[in-house]
């Protein structure tokens, strides 16, 4: 059963060929949202999460997809997102697709069987080389043939870049996944820092955040934007505000609107899932 479900009364399961679906798949959760591409309005969000902090297996994920009444339909466009802590950014002029495994090995040890993929980024002008779970990659190939998965940083960086240009000189963003988090810092519309860190508790997150603040000479008066697996007054938020004065939750931005059923939803948790419709 989904642990979150929002849908507009105009949602029509027989009109999915007029819709764009975005699906985020990992061993920690499965979420999808539907955009009515005629009205550019989000009309559905559904999310699943395993119980008792366990991980989804291949059979779990495939079973959810098969049984879901919307995930097996045909759509005008399908976007698949696969979160991963292992990635490398390569400037476009230096990128050679035949060497993507070599680029990945610059920063990461490749576990046996891992699939190395790449996405083109616009801002910064680069290629995102990342490691994908063989389980997830094979499942995507079987269920959505011809769809190339996006690393979660592709929509996240697109959203951060848009927000940074609107907000001002500096933009510092923390995105929290289940076992790792991303730190992103834009200054004067240029990406200055982007990395991922594994964590076990809130103290780990604080350690890395404050060290990046110090090394990048970022003032503690700067606003920090949060997204992903965090919410107001949880341990992470409560501890961050002890050291950083301005902490806000990021919102997805783009040429789209939301049904009223999204009004009370914590959209920062689904920022990548929603923002991926901006990506090409």
LINBEL-V141512 format. One record per pair of residues at least 24 apart in sequence whose ideal C-beta (glycine too) atoms are under 10 Angstrom apart, sorted by the first residue. I is the first residue (numbers start at 1). J is the second residue. D is the distance in whole Angstrom. If there is no record, write none. Layout:
I | J | D
I | J | D
This chain:
1 | 48 | 8
1 | 64 | 10
2 | 30 | 9
2 | 31 | 9
2 | 32 | 10
2 | 45 | 9
2 | 46 | 5
2 | 47 | 6
2 | 48 | 5
2 | 49 | 9
2 | 64 | 9
2 | 68 | 9
3 | 29 | 9
3 | 31 | 10
3 | 46 | 9
3 | 47 | 6
3 | 48 | 6
3 | 49 | 5
3 | 50 | 10
3 | 51 | 9
4 | 31 | 8
4 | 45 | 7
4 | 46 | 7
4 | 47 | 4
4 | 48 | 9
4 | 49 | 8
4 | 265 | 8
4 | 266 | 9
4 | 269 | 9
4 | 270 | 9
5 | 44 | 8
5 | 45 | 7
5 | 46 | 5
5 | 47 | 8
5 | 48 | 10
5 | 261 | 10
6 | 33 | 9
6 | 42 | 9
6 | 43 | 9
6 | 44 | 7
6 | 45 | 5
6 | 46 | 8
6 | 47 | 9
6 | 258 | 9
6 | 259 | 8
6 | 260 | 10
6 | 261 | 5
6 | 262 | 6
6 | 263 | 10
6 | 264 | 9
6 | 265 | 6
7 | 34 | 8
7 | 43 | 7
7 | 44 | 4
7 | 45 | 8
7 | 46 | 8
7 | 70 | 9
7 | 259 | 8
7 | 261 | 7
8 | 34 | 9
8 | 36 | 8
8 | 41 | 8
8 | 42 | 8
8 | 43 | 4
8 | 44 | 7
8 | 258 | 9
8 | 259 | 4
8 | 260 | 8
8 | 261 | 6
8 | 262 | 9
9 | 43 | 9
9 | 259 | 9
9 | 260 | 10
9 | 261 | 9
10 | 36 | 7
10 | 39 | 9
10 | 41 | 9
10 | 43 | 6
10 | 44 | 10
10 | 259 | 8
11 | 36 | 8
11 | 43 | 5
11 | 44 | 5
11 | 70 | 9
11 | 259 | 9
11 | 261 | 10
12 | 36 | 9
12 | 43 | 9
13 | 69 | 6
13 | 70 | 7
13 | 73 | 7
14 | 73 | 9
15 | 73 | 10
16 | 70 | 7
16 | 72 | 10
16 | 73 | 4
16 | 74 | 6
16 | 75 | 5
16 | 76 | 8
17 | 73 | 8
17 | 74 | 6
17 | 75 | 7
17 | 76 | 6
18 | 75 | 9
18 | 76 | 6
19 | 43 | 8
19 | 44 | 9
19 | 70 | 9
19 | 73 | 8
19 | 74 | 10
19 | 75 | 6
19 | 76 | 6
19 | 77 | 8
19 | 78 | 10
20 | 75 | 6
20 | 76 | 6
20 | 77 | 4
20 | 78 | 8
20 | 79 | 7
20 | 256 | 10
20 | 276 | 9
20 | 277 | 6
21 | 70 | 7
21 | 71 | 8
21 | 73 | 8
21 | 74 | 10
21 | 75 | 5
21 | 76 | 9
21 | 77 | 8
21 | 78 | 6
21 | 79 | 7
21 | 80 | 9
21 | 144 | 10
21 | 277 | 10
22 | 75 | 10
22 | 77 | 9
22 | 78 | 8
22 | 79 | 4
22 | 80 | 8
22 | 81 | 7
22 | 150 | 9
22 | 155 | 9
22 | 270 | 9
22 | 272 | 9
22 | 273 | 5
22 | 274 | 7
22 | 275 | 9
22 | 276 | 5
22 | 277 | 6
22 | 279 | 10
23 | 65 | 9
23 | 68 | 10
23 | 70 | 10
23 | 71 | 7
23 | 78 | 7
23 | 79 | 7
23 | 80 | 5
23 | 81 | 7
23 | 82 | 10
23 | 140 | 9
23 | 143 | 9
23 | 144 | 8
23 | 147 | 9
23 | 149 | 10
23 | 273 | 8
23 | 276 | 9
24 | 79 | 9
24 | 80 | 8
24 | 81 | 4
24 | 82 | 8
24 | 83 | 7
24 | 150 | 9
24 | 152 | 7
24 | 155 | 9
24 | 270 | 8
24 | 272 | 7
24 | 273 | 5
24 | 276 | 8
25 | 56 | 9
25 | 61 | 6
25 | 64 | 10
25 | 65 | 9
25 | 80 | 7
25 | 81 | 7
25 | 82 | 6
25 | 83 | 9
25 | 133 | 9
25 | 135 | 9
25 | 136 | 5
25 | 137 | 10
25 | 139 | 7
25 | 140 | 7
25 | 143 | 10
25 | 149 | 8
26 | 55 | 9
26 | 56 | 8
26 | 61 | 9
26 | 81 | 9
26 | 82 | 7
26 | 83 | 5
26 | 84 | 8
26 | 133 | 8
26 | 136 | 7
26 | 152 | 9
26 | 177 | 8
26 | 178 | 8
26 | 179 | 10
27 | 54 | 9
27 | 55 | 4
27 | 56 | 5
27 | 57 | 8
27 | 58 | 9
27 | 60 | 9
27 | 61 | 8
27 | 83 | 10
27 | 133 | 7
27 | 135 | 8
27 | 136 | 8
27 | 178 | 9
27 | 179 | 10
28 | 53 | 9
28 | 54 | 9
28 | 55 | 7
28 | 56 | 7
28 | 83 | 8
28 | 177 | 7
28 | 178 | 4
28 | 179 | 8
28 | 229 | 9
29 | 56 | 8
29 | 61 | 10
29 | 83 | 9
29 | 177 | 9
29 | 178 | 8
29 | 229 | 9
29 | 269 | 10
30 | 56 | 7
30 | 60 | 9
30 | 61 | 6
30 | 64 | 6
30 | 65 | 8
30 | 68 | 9
30 | 71 | 9
31 | 81 | 9
31 | 269 | 9
31 | 270 | 6
31 | 272 | 9
31 | 273 | 5
32 | 65 | 10
32 | 68 | 8
32 | 70 | 7
32 | 71 | 7
32 | 78 | 10
32 | 79 | 9
32 | 80 | 10
32 | 81 | 10
32 | 270 | 10
32 | 273 | 7
33 | 79 | 10
33 | 258 | 10
33 | 262 | 9
33 | 270 | 7
33 | 273 | 5
33 | 274 | 6
33 | 276 | 9
33 | 277 | 9
34 | 70 | 7
34 | 73 | 10
34 | 75 | 8
35 | 75 | 10
35 | 76 | 9
35 | 77 | 9
35 | 79 | 9
35 | 254 | 10
35 | 256 | 6
35 | 257 | 10
35 | 258 | 10
35 | 274 | 9
35 | 276 | 10
35 | 277 | 6
36 | 76 | 10
36 | 256 | 9
36 | 257 | 10
36 | 259 | 9
37 | 75 | 9
37 | 76 | 5
37 | 77 | 7
37 | 256 | 10
37 | 277 | 9
38 | 76 | 9
39 | 256 | 9
39 | 257 | 8
39 | 259 | 10
40 | 254 | 9
40 | 255 | 6
40 | 256 | 5
40 | 257 | 6
40 | 277 | 9
41 | 256 | 7
41 | 257 | 5
41 | 258 | 7
41 | 259 | 6
41 | 262 | 10
42 | 252 | 9
42 | 256 | 6
42 | 257 | 7
42 | 258 | 5
42 | 259 | 6
42 | 261 | 9
42 | 262 | 6
42 | 265 | 10
42 | 267 | 9
42 | 270 | 10
42 | 273 | 10
42 | 274 | 7
42 | 277 | 9
43 | 258 | 9
43 | 259 | 5
43 | 261 | 8
43 | 262 | 9
44 | 70 | 7
44 | 259 | 8
44 | 261 | 8
44 | 262 | 10
45 | 258 | 9
45 | 259 | 9
45 | 261 | 8
45 | 262 | 7
45 | 265 | 7
45 | 267 | 9
45 | 269 | 10
45 | 270 | 7
45 | 273 | 8
45 | 274 | 8
46 | 70 | 7
46 | 71 | 9
47 | 269 | 8
47 | 270 | 8
47 | 273 | 9
49 | 178 | 10
49 | 229 | 10
53 | 178 | 9
55 | 178 | 9
55 | 179 | 10
56 | 135 | 9
56 | 136 | 10
57 | 135 | 8
58 | 133 | 9
58 | 134 | 9
58 | 135 | 5
58 | 136 | 8
58 | 138 | 8
58 | 139 | 7
59 | 135 | 10
61 | 135 | 8
61 | 136 | 8
61 | 139 | 6
61 | 143 | 9
62 | 135 | 9
62 | 138 | 10
62 | 139 | 6
62 | 142 | 8
62 | 143 | 8
65 | 139 | 8
65 | 142 | 10
65 | 143 | 6
65 | 144 | 9
66 | 143 | 9
71 | 143 | 8
71 | 144 | 9
72 | 143 | 8
75 | 144 | 9
77 | 147 | 9
77 | 277 | 8
78 | 140 | 10
78 | 143 | 10
78 | 144 | 6
78 | 146 | 9
78 | 147 | 5
79 | 144 | 10
79 | 147 | 8
79 | 148 | 10
79 | 149 | 9
79 | 150 | 7
79 | 154 | 10
79 | 155 | 8
79 | 273 | 9
79 | 276 | 5
79 | 277 | 7
79 | 279 | 7
80 | 136 | 9
80 | 137 | 10
80 | 139 | 10
80 | 140 | 5
80 | 143 | 9
80 | 144 | 6
80 | 147 | 5
80 | 148 | 8
80 | 149 | 5
80 | 150 | 7
80 | 276 | 9
81 | 149 | 7
81 | 150 | 5
81 | 151 | 8
81 | 152 | 5
81 | 153 | 10
81 | 154 | 8
81 | 155 | 7
81 | 156 | 10
81 | 272 | 6
81 | 273 | 7
81 | 275 | 10
81 | 276 | 6
81 | 279 | 10
82 | 115 | 10
82 | 117 | 8
82 | 130 | 8
82 | 131 | 10
82 | 132 | 5
82 | 133 | 7
82 | 136 | 5
82 | 137 | 8
82 | 139 | 10
82 | 140 | 8
82 | 149 | 5
82 | 150 | 7
82 | 151 | 7
82 | 152 | 7
83 | 130 | 10
83 | 132 | 10
83 | 133 | 10
83 | 136 | 9
83 | 151 | 8
83 | 152 | 4
83 | 153 | 9
83 | 156 | 10
83 | 175 | 9
83 | 177 | 5
83 | 178 | 8
83 | 179 | 10
83 | 180 | 8
83 | 182 | 10
83 | 196 | 10
83 | 228 | 9
83 | 272 | 8
84 | 114 | 9
84 | 117 | 9
84 | 130 | 5
84 | 131 | 6
84 | 132 | 6
84 | 133 | 8
84 | 136 | 9
84 | 149 | 10
84 | 151 | 6
84 | 152 | 7
84 | 153 | 9
84 | 177 | 9
84 | 180 | 9
84 | 196 | 8
85 | 130 | 9
85 | 131 | 9
85 | 152 | 10
85 | 177 | 7
85 | 179 | 7
85 | 180 | 4
85 | 181 | 9
85 | 182 | 8
85 | 195 | 10
85 | 196 | 4
85 | 197 | 8
85 | 198 | 6
86 | 110 | 9
86 | 111 | 9
86 | 114 | 8
86 | 116 | 9
86 | 129 | 9
86 | 130 | 6
86 | 131 | 4
86 | 132 | 9
86 | 151 | 10
86 | 180 | 9
86 | 196 | 8
87 | 117 | 10
87 | 118 | 10
87 | 119 | 9
87 | 128 | 6
87 | 129 | 7
87 | 130 | 4
87 | 131 | 7
87 | 151 | 6
87 | 152 | 9
87 | 153 | 6
87 | 154 | 10
87 | 182 | 9
87 | 194 | 9
87 | 195 | 9
87 | 196 | 7
88 | 116 | 10
88 | 118 | 9
88 | 126 | 10
88 | 127 | 9
88 | 128 | 8
88 | 129 | 5
88 | 130 | 8
88 | 131 | 9
89 | 121 | 8
89 | 124 | 7
89 | 126 | 5
89 | 127 | 7
89 | 128 | 6
89 | 129 | 8
89 | 130 | 10
89 | 153 | 9
89 | 157 | 9
89 | 191 | 8
89 | 194 | 7
89 | 195 | 10
90 | 118 | 8
90 | 121 | 10
90 | 126 | 6
90 | 127 | 5
90 | 128 | 8
90 | 129 | 6
91 | 124 | 8
91 | 125 | 7
91 | 126 | 5
91 | 127 | 8
92 | 120 | 8
92 | 121 | 8
92 | 122 | 10
92 | 124 | 9
92 | 125 | 5
92 | 126 | 6
92 | 127 | 6
93 | 125 | 8
93 | 126 | 9
94 | 126 | 9
94 | 127 | 9
95 | 120 | 9
95 | 126 | 8
95 | 127 | 4
95 | 129 | 8
96 | 127 | 10
97 | 127 | 8
97 | 129 | 10
99 | 129 | 9
100 | 127 | 8
100 | 129 | 5
100 | 130 | 9
101 | 129 | 9
101 | 131 | 10
102 | 129 | 9
103 | 127 | 8
103 | 129 | 5
104 | 129 | 5
104 | 130 | 8
104 | 131 | 6
105 | 129 | 10
107 | 195 | 10
113 | 137 | 10
115 | 141 | 10
115 | 149 | 9
117 | 148 | 7
117 | 149 | 6
117 | 150 | 9
117 | 151 | 7
118 | 148 | 9
118 | 151 | 9
119 | 148 | 8
119 | 149 | 8
119 | 150 | 6
119 | 151 | 6
119 | 153 | 8
119 | 154 | 5
119 | 155 | 10
119 | 157 | 10
119 | 279 | 8
120 | 154 | 9
120 | 279 | 10
120 | 280 | 9
121 | 151 | 10
121 | 153 | 8
121 | 154 | 6
121 | 157 | 6
121 | 158 | 8
121 | 161 | 9
121 | 191 | 9
121 | 279 | 9
122 | 154 | 9
122 | 157 | 9
122 | 158 | 7
122 | 161 | 8
122 | 278 | 10
122 | 279 | 9
122 | 280 | 8
123 | 157 | 7
123 | 158 | 7
123 | 160 | 9
123 | 161 | 4
123 | 162 | 9
123 | 164 | 9
123 | 165 | 9
123 | 186 | 9
123 | 189 | 8
123 | 190 | 9
123 | 191 | 7
124 | 157 | 8
124 | 161 | 8
124 | 186 | 10
124 | 190 | 8
124 | 191 | 5
124 | 194 | 9
126 | 157 | 9
126 | 191 | 9
126 | 194 | 10
128 | 152 | 10
128 | 153 | 6
128 | 154 | 6
128 | 157 | 8
128 | 194 | 10
130 | 154 | 9
150 | 272 | 9
150 | 276 | 6
150 | 279 | 6
151 | 272 | 10
152 | 177 | 8
152 | 182 | 8
152 | 228 | 9
152 | 271 | 10
152 | 272 | 5
152 | 273 | 9
152 | 275 | 10
152 | 276 | 9
153 | 182 | 7
153 | 184 | 8
153 | 194 | 7
153 | 196 | 8
153 | 272 | 8
154 | 272 | 8
154 | 275 | 9
154 | 276 | 7
154 | 278 | 10
154 | 279 | 6
155 | 252 | 9
155 | 254 | 10
155 | 271 | 8
155 | 272 | 5
155 | 273 | 8
155 | 274 | 8
155 | 275 | 4
155 | 276 | 4
155 | 277 | 8
155 | 278 | 7
155 | 279 | 6
156 | 182 | 7
156 | 184 | 7
156 | 194 | 9
156 | 227 | 7
156 | 228 | 9
156 | 250 | 9
156 | 271 | 7
156 | 272 | 5
156 | 275 | 7
156 | 276 | 9
157 | 182 | 9
157 | 184 | 7
157 | 186 | 9
157 | 191 | 8
157 | 194 | 7
157 | 272 | 10
157 | 275 | 9
157 | 279 | 10
158 | 252 | 10
158 | 253 | 9
158 | 254 | 8
158 | 272 | 9
158 | 275 | 6
158 | 276 | 8
158 | 277 | 10
158 | 278 | 5
158 | 279 | 6
158 | 280 | 10
159 | 225 | 10
159 | 227 | 8
159 | 250 | 7
159 | 251 | 9
159 | 252 | 6
159 | 253 | 6
159 | 254 | 8
159 | 271 | 6
159 | 272 | 8
159 | 274 | 8
159 | 275 | 4
159 | 276 | 9
159 | 278 | 7
159 | 279 | 10
160 | 184 | 5
160 | 185 | 9
160 | 186 | 6
160 | 191 | 9
160 | 194 | 9
160 | 225 | 8
160 | 227 | 9
160 | 250 | 8
160 | 253 | 10
160 | 271 | 9
160 | 275 | 9
161 | 186 | 7
161 | 189 | 8
161 | 191 | 8
161 | 278 | 10
162 | 252 | 9
162 | 253 | 5
162 | 254 | 7
162 | 275 | 8
162 | 278 | 8
163 | 225 | 7
163 | 250 | 7
163 | 251 | 8
163 | 252 | 9
163 | 253 | 6
163 | 271 | 10
163 | 275 | 10
164 | 188 | 9
164 | 189 | 6
164 | 190 | 9
164 | 191 | 9
164 | 225 | 9
165 | 189 | 6
166 | 253 | 8
167 | 223 | 8
167 | 225 | 9
168 | 223 | 9
169 | 222 | 9
170 | 216 | 10
170 | 218 | 7
170 | 219 | 9
170 | 222 | 6
170 | 223 | 8
171 | 222 | 9
171 | 223 | 8
171 | 224 | 9
171 | 225 | 7
171 | 250 | 10
172 | 209 | 9
172 | 212 | 8
172 | 213 | 8
172 | 216 | 9
172 | 218 | 6
172 | 222 | 6
172 | 223 | 7
172 | 224 | 5
172 | 225 | 7
172 | 244 | 9
172 | 246 | 10
173 | 223 | 10
173 | 224 | 8
173 | 225 | 5
173 | 226 | 8
173 | 227 | 7
173 | 250 | 6
173 | 271 | 10
174 | 205 | 8
174 | 208 | 9
174 | 209 | 7
174 | 212 | 10
174 | 224 | 6
174 | 225 | 7
174 | 226 | 5
174 | 227 | 8
174 | 228 | 8
174 | 230 | 8
174 | 236 | 9
174 | 240 | 8
174 | 244 | 10
174 | 247 | 9
174 | 250 | 9
175 | 225 | 9
175 | 226 | 8
175 | 227 | 5
175 | 228 | 5
175 | 229 | 9
175 | 230 | 9
175 | 250 | 8
175 | 268 | 9
175 | 271 | 8
175 | 272 | 8
176 | 205 | 8
176 | 226 | 7
176 | 227 | 7
176 | 228 | 4
176 | 229 | 5
176 | 230 | 5
176 | 231 | 10
176 | 234 | 10
176 | 236 | 7
176 | 268 | 10
176 | 269 | 9
177 | 228 | 6
177 | 229 | 6
177 | 272 | 10
178 | 228 | 9
178 | 229 | 6
179 | 229 | 10
180 | 204 | 10
180 | 205 | 10
181 | 205 | 6
181 | 208 | 8
181 | 209 | 9
181 | 226 | 10
181 | 227 | 10
181 | 228 | 7
181 | 229 | 9
181 | 230 | 9
181 | 236 | 9
182 | 227 | 9
182 | 228 | 8
183 | 208 | 7
183 | 209 | 7
183 | 211 | 10
183 | 212 | 5
183 | 213 | 10
183 | 216 | 10
183 | 224 | 10
184 | 225 | 9
185 | 212 | 7
185 | 213 | 9
185 | 216 | 6
185 | 218 | 7
185 | 222 | 9
185 | 224 | 10
187 | 216 | 8
187 | 218 | 9
187 | 222 | 10
192 | 216 | 7
192 | 218 | 9
193 | 218 | 9
199 | 236 | 10
201 | 235 | 8
201 | 236 | 10
202 | 230 | 10
202 | 234 | 9
202 | 235 | 5
202 | 236 | 5
202 | 237 | 9
202 | 238 | 9
202 | 239 | 5
202 | 240 | 9
203 | 235 | 10
203 | 239 | 8
205 | 230 | 9
205 | 235 | 10
205 | 236 | 6
205 | 239 | 8
205 | 240 | 8
206 | 236 | 8
206 | 239 | 6
206 | 240 | 7
206 | 242 | 9
206 | 243 | 7
206 | 244 | 10
209 | 236 | 10
209 | 239 | 10
209 | 240 | 7
209 | 243 | 8
209 | 244 | 8
210 | 240 | 10
210 | 243 | 6
210 | 244 | 9
213 | 243 | 9
213 | 244 | 8
218 | 244 | 9
219 | 244 | 10
219 | 245 | 10
220 | 244 | 6
220 | 245 | 6
220 | 246 | 9
221 | 245 | 6
221 | 246 | 7
222 | 246 | 7
223 | 247 | 7
223 | 248 | 6
224 | 248 | 7
224 | 250 | 10
225 | 249 | 7
225 | 250 | 4
225 | 251 | 9
225 | 268 | 8
225 | 271 | 10
226 | 250 | 6
226 | 268 | 6
226 | 269 | 10
226 | 271 | 10
227 | 251 | 9
227 | 252 | 9
227 | 266 | 10
227 | 267 | 9
227 | 268 | 4
227 | 269 | 7
227 | 270 | 9
227 | 271 | 4
227 | 272 | 8
227 | 275 | 10
228 | 268 | 7
228 | 269 | 6
228 | 270 | 9
228 | 271 | 7
228 | 272 | 8
229 | 268 | 10
229 | 269 | 7
230 | 266 | 9
230 | 268 | 8
230 | 269 | 8
231 | 266 | 6
231 | 268 | 8
231 | 269 | 7
232 | 266 | 9
232 | 268 | 10
250 | 275 | 10
251 | 275 | 10
252 | 276 | 10
252 | 277 | 9
252 | 278 | 9
253 | 278 | 8
254 | 278 | 4
254 | 279 | 10
